[in-house]
């Protein structure tokens, strides 16, 4: 497996719509940077957030998830309560090639503030908005800025195309739009 360069990412974004909308260069004018980097793509978080709440005394159960565990907020700045959690999504819609696996890492700007971004790998031939999980590990409220960088995606090309892709398996998160809750 090798990591793919800015040239490859740009070509795939332009010719096959791998990333839409696609930003050709790092943008960082007074914001948390986003766009194409040397060996990755820094995606933006949208203005749609689901903030965990305990208003309804729900139990977090991945096999029977209760949507009452969240409050939906559409805002330019989301405040995550201390030691809490928020779901969001990328602005960008991704279409992953059959011979590529994508790994995501949080941006250092957030990590240095105790805000952890988690995303599971984007499998071959998966497509959709990426659901982002933000954890505020601090005892203080923390801000997330919509339409600014949230995480970096690294594209790894396999030595050959996989035998069975996410699309072949009809994966449960295929084609997701918006912030997507857990499914069984």
Secondary structure per residue as TSV (DSSP state, phi and psi in degrees):
chain	resnum	aa	ss	phi	psi
A	1	X	-	360.0	137.3
A	2	X	E	-128.2	151.3
A	3	X	E	-80.5	142.2
A	4	X	-	-98.6	145.1
A	5	X	-	-86.4	172.3
A	6	X	H	-56.6	-37.4
A	7	X	H	-60.9	-45.6
A	8	X	H	-66.2	-45.3
A	9	X	H	-59.6	-46.5
A	10	X	H	-59.6	-46.9
A	11	X	H	-60.3	-46.9
A	12	X	H	-66.4	-37.5
A	13	X	H	-65.6	-42.3
A	14	X	H	-71.4	-44.1
A	15	X	H	-91.4	-29.7
A	16	X	H	-121.7	4.8
A	17	X	-	66.7	32.7
A	18	X	S	-60.3	-33.8
A	19	X	E	-133.8	121.5
A	20	X	E	-136.7	130.2
A	21	X	S	-69.4	152.8
A	22	X	-	-110.2	131.1
A	23	X	-	-109.0	116.4
A	24	X	S	-67.4	-25.8
A	25	X	S	-137.3	154.6
A	26	X	-	-57.3	129.5
A	27	X	B	-107.9	129.0
A	28	X	-	-150.8	29.3
A	29	X	S	-75.3	87.4
A	30	X	S	71.0	17.3
A	31	X	S	-133.8	171.0
A	32	X	-	-75.6	123.7
A	33	X	-	-58.7	150.4
A	34	X	B	-151.9	163.9
A	35	X	E	109.8	-171.8
A	36	X	E	-68.3	133.5
A	37	X	E	-122.2	-175.8
A	38	X	T	-55.2	-48.5
A	39	X	T	-133.9	37.9
A	40	X	E	-174.9	-176.5
A	41	X	E	-136.3	122.6
A	42	X	E	-89.1	111.1
A	43	X	E	-87.9	156.1
A	44	X	E	-98.1	152.6
A	45	X	B	-91.7	137.6
A	46	X	-	-76.6	-175.9
A	47	X	S	-95.3	14.2
A	48	X	E	-103.5	121.9
A	49	X	E	-131.0	147.7
A	50	X	E	-120.8	111.1
A	51	X	E	-98.5	127.1
A	52	X	E	-59.4	140.6
A	53	X	-	-143.7	156.1
A	54	X	-	-114.7	24.1
A	55	X	T	-58.9	-39.0
A	56	X	T	-100.3	11.0
A	57	X	-	51.4	38.5
A	58	X	-	-73.8	156.2
A	59	X	-	-104.3	135.1
A	60	X	-	-78.4	112.8
A	61	X	-	-132.0	108.3
A	62	X	T	-62.6	-19.7
A	63	X	T	-89.4	-16.3
A	64	X	S	-148.3	69.1
A	65	X	-	-74.6	132.1
A	66	X	-	-98.2	114.1
A	67	X	G	-65.3	-11.9
A	68	X	G	-71.2	-3.8
A	69	X	G	-75.1	-8.3
A	70	X	E	-124.4	155.6
A	71	X	E	-114.2	126.8
A	72	X	E	-82.0	131.3
A	73	X	E	-135.5	134.7
A	74	X	E	-115.7	113.4
A	75	X	-	-158.2	159.7
A	76	X	S	-80.4	-24.3
A	77	X	E	-135.6	118.1
A	78	X	E	-100.7	129.8
A	79	X	E	-101.5	119.2
A	80	X	E	-90.3	124.7
A	81	X	-	-59.3	159.6
A	82	X	T	-54.6	141.2
A	83	X	T	49.0	40.9
A	84	X	-	-127.7	-167.0
A	85	X	E	-148.3	145.5
A	86	X	E	-138.8	141.8
A	87	X	E	-102.7	145.1
A	88	X	E	-147.5	-168.3
A	89	X	E	-145.5	163.3
A	90	X	E	-76.3	152.7
A	91	X	E	-66.3	-39.8
A	92	X	E	-77.2	146.4
A	93	X	E	-104.8	129.9
A	94	X	E	-109.9	144.7
A	95	X	E	-130.8	108.5
A	96	X	-	-91.4	130.1
A	97	X	-	-63.9	159.5
A	98	X	T	-64.9	-26.6
A	99	X	T	-104.1	20.6
A	100	X	E	-127.7	141.5
A	101	X	E	-119.9	138.5
A	102	X	E	-117.4	128.9
A	103	X	E	-109.1	143.9
A	104	X	E	-119.5	137.8
A	105	X	E	-126.2	145.9
A	106	X	E	-70.4	156.4
A	107	X	-	-77.1	144.8
A	108	X	H	-64.3	-30.3
A	109	X	H	-58.0	-44.5
A	110	X	H	-74.8	-43.1
A	111	X	H	-57.7	-38.6
A	112	X	T	-72.1	-8.1
A	113	X	T	-104.8	6.9
A	114	X	T	82.0	15.0
A	115	X	E	-103.6	118.3
A	116	X	E	-103.3	132.4
A	117	X	E	-107.9	129.2
A	118	X	E	-123.7	137.8
A	119	X	-	-146.8	134.7
A	120	X	-	-75.4	161.1
A	121	X	-	-58.1	147.5
A	122	X	B	-90.4	115.5
A	123	X	-	-81.0	162.2
A	124	X	T	-53.7	131.0
A	125	X	T	64.7	18.6
A	126	X	-	-78.5	150.4
A	127	X	E	-146.5	151.8
A	128	X	E	148.0	-179.1
A	129	X	E	-76.3	140.7
A	130	X	E	-87.2	125.8
A	131	X	E	-77.6	128.4
A	132	X	E	-106.5	137.9
A	133	X	E	-112.4	118.4
A	134	X	E	-108.3	126.2
A	135	X	E	-112.8	128.3
A	136	X	E	-94.5	105.3
A	137	X	-	-87.1	1.9
A	138	X	S	-95.6	163.9
A	139	X	S	-84.2	10.7
A	140	X	S	-119.9	155.7
A	141	X	-	-61.8	148.7
A	142	X	E	-133.1	144.2
A	143	X	E	-101.9	141.6
A	144	X	E	-119.3	132.8
A	145	X	E	-102.3	117.4
A	146	X	T	-65.6	149.5
A	147	X	T	64.0	22.3
A	148	X	S	-125.8	169.1
A	149	X	E	-59.8	142.3
A	150	X	E	-127.6	-34.0
A	151	X	E	-161.7	162.8
A	152	X	E	-115.8	131.2
A	153	X	E	-98.4	130.4
A	154	X	E	-111.9	130.7
A	155	X	E	-102.2	121.1
A	156	X	E	-115.4	124.9
A	157	X	E	-97.8	129.1
A	158	X	-	-74.5	166.1
A	159	X	S	-70.3	-17.0
A	160	X	S	-161.1	165.9
A	161	X	-	-65.1	144.8
A	162	X	-	-68.9	158.1
A	163	X	S	-71.8	-41.2
A	164	X	S	-134.9	122.6
A	165	X	-	-94.1	174.3
A	166	X	T	-60.1	-40.5
A	167	X	T	-64.8	-40.8
A	168	X	T	-59.8	-36.0
A	169	X	T	-82.6	-4.6
A	170	X	T	54.0	52.8
A	171	X	-	-53.6	144.8
A	172	X	T	-67.4	-16.5
A	173	X	T	-107.2	15.2
A	174	X	T	-66.5	130.7
A	175	X	T	72.2	18.8
A	176	X	B	-64.5	141.6
A	177	X	-	-127.5	143.1
A	178	X	S	77.2	-174.3
A	179	X	-	-80.2	121.5
A	180	X	-	-106.8	125.9
A	181	X	-	-79.9	166.5
A	182	X	-	-58.3	141.5
A	183	X	-	-125.5	151.1
A	184	X	-	-109.2	360.0
